[in-house]
Structure formats: C-alpha cells, structure tokens
Amino acid sequence: MVSLRELWWHVDFIGCSLCPRSMRVMTLSTDSKTHFDTHGWVLSAVLNEAETAAVSEAVDEVQSWSDSGDWMHHYELTDAGVRRCRTEYFTPFSPGLRALLCAGAMIDIAGQLMGTSAVLYKEKINYKLAGGAGWEPHQDAPAYPFIDNHVSCMIAIDDATTENGCLELVSGLHHELIPTDARGCIPAAVAESLTWQAMPLRAGQVLWFHSRTPHRSGDNRSTSDRRALYPTYNAASEGDLREAYYARKRAELATAATNGERVQISLIDDFRGRPVPS
Ligand SMILES: O=C(O)CCC(=O)C(=O)O
C-alpha cells in the first residue's frame, strides 16, 4: 500500500485537478460554507478510498504505540476490561497524520470555514472500541482555552453508526454559549429540549462542526470498533497555541480529582468512560 505521505499531494489539491499543481487549492463550495454558517456543521469530501485506507493505516500505527512516549494515551474501563479510549498529541510523532492535519486540504477548509487562515490547535483519536463509552451533550468551546475562533471535524476511520456511537448534533445553535452544569456540559433539562440529529458517517467521510455546535454521542453497543480522528483548528491570528494547550491539559489532568465514576480525559467532564482502578 502507498503511504499517506506519498498519497498526500492528491489530497492537497483535490479541489481543482486541472490547475497546475502549485496553484491548486481545496475550495469549499459557497453552498457548503452557507450550510456551515447556517447549521454549524457541514460534510466535506476530502478523502478518496485509497487515502481513507492510508489514514486508517496511520491511525493503526498510533494505536499500536506503547505508553512510553510524549504522546498522550487515555484509558477507560469497559465491561470487557481496560481499553484505550483516546490518543492525543500525536502529530509530532506521526509524519503522515501531521501532513494530513497540518497542511493541504484540511487546513484549507478549516480556514475557509473560519474566514481566516487556520492553525492546528489540538488533535485526538477517539477509539470508542466495542463496549466503549460515549460523550455527554456539550459544546467544545468551554474546553478550549485561549481562543475564540475555532472549528473541528470528525474524520471517520471506521463507519460510524447509531449502534456504535456516531456523533449527534443540534443544528443552528452555534451562535451562543449555553450555560453549563457542574461538569462543563449542557444541563440534562436543556439537552432534552433540543432537537438532536444523528450523523452516521462512512469511513473517510469528514464532518466539520463549530466549537459551539452542541454534540453528544452514544456508547458503542456493537461488537466492532468506531475510531475517529478529530483535529481542531484556531484562527492563526490568535496564535499557535497547541503547545500551550497541551501544557495546560497535562497539568490539569495530572491533578484532576476523580469521583470514581468517570475518567477525565478532557478539560470538561464530558466523557462517560469509567476510570481504570489503580
Ligand atoms: O467521538 C465521539 O463519539 C464524541 C467525541 C466528542 O464529543 C469529544 O471528544 O468532544
């Protein structure tokens, strides 16, 4: 199989195959931008079948890394035992995923959605292995310090279905911050009043969403894994804050109090996974 890096020039310039290579850019259609501005989310066609396979192989590699490295693996307790639920801070160690997330089509689209040049703020893989837990209703913005203008996407590595815990979103509610509960999530009574839309994705599909778009996801009730890659971008004008974000996150997670019910893997307490007994 060709490597992600070898494939990457296709993806960089997928939007305009007739232009000379140096002039090609990934351009979102006006309809897509309008959809994002109106609804707070949009699907974009970034990866073809070969590229999807290459990204999946790069994720397999990250998933195989041991715990001794500067990347951050997180674990949860499931009914089947201890499972890895997330890896983040991997772009310094995965040239293929760094190329995917930090250059070319992905960063082009992030910039077009924000209306200004983008820079990678953070990156994570949520594994949601069979039996893994889902996420409470939340907006991402309260978990992302330092920045005002940011956008994320879910790149489906495996097909995401209602059974294995695909994302669910609320359309058109990305203009305001909803007051949070003690966990930093959308209070249950508010969440119940919202209209949630399940977003099943095929492997390789890319779903962009605003950092104030309310979202949640179910547990993986299937027998197969539902892995997804999530980069978040901020406006480059606000600075390159990725190292600052991870320094803060490492410090906060190191001292996070646990109530014994949930493992904290985010700066808000949105993940329903159980902690691994020490
Ligand atoms: O991967 C999922 O199911 C949801 C992830 C999510 O909402 C998050 O990581 O903030």
The ligand as a Tripos MOL2 file, in Angstrom:
@<TRIPOS>MOLECULE
LIG
   10     9     1     0     0
SMALL
NO_CHARGES

@<TRIPOS>ATOM
      1 O1        -16.1370   10.5870   19.4830 O.co2     1 LIG1
      2 C1        -17.2600   10.8000   19.9690 C.2       1 LIG1
      3 O2        -18.1430    9.9520   19.9970 O.co2     1 LIG1
      4 C2        -17.5880   12.1720   20.5240 C.3       1 LIG1
      5 C3        -16.3770   12.9210   20.8770 C.3       1 LIG1
      6 C4        -16.5830   14.2440   21.4890 C.2       1 LIG1
      7 O3        -17.6390   14.7960   21.5300 O.2       1 LIG1
      8 C5        -15.3950   14.9040   22.0280 C.2       1 LIG1
      9 O4        -14.2990   14.3040   22.0240 O.co2     1 LIG1
     10 O5        -15.5290   16.0740   22.4720 O.co2     1 LIG1
@<TRIPOS>BOND
     1     1     2 2
     2     2     3 1
     3     2     4 1
     4     4     5 1
     5     5     6 1
     6     6     7 2
     7     6     8 1
     8     8     9 2
     9     8    10 1
@<TRIPOS>SUBSTRUCTURE
     1 LIG1         1 GROUP 0 **** ****
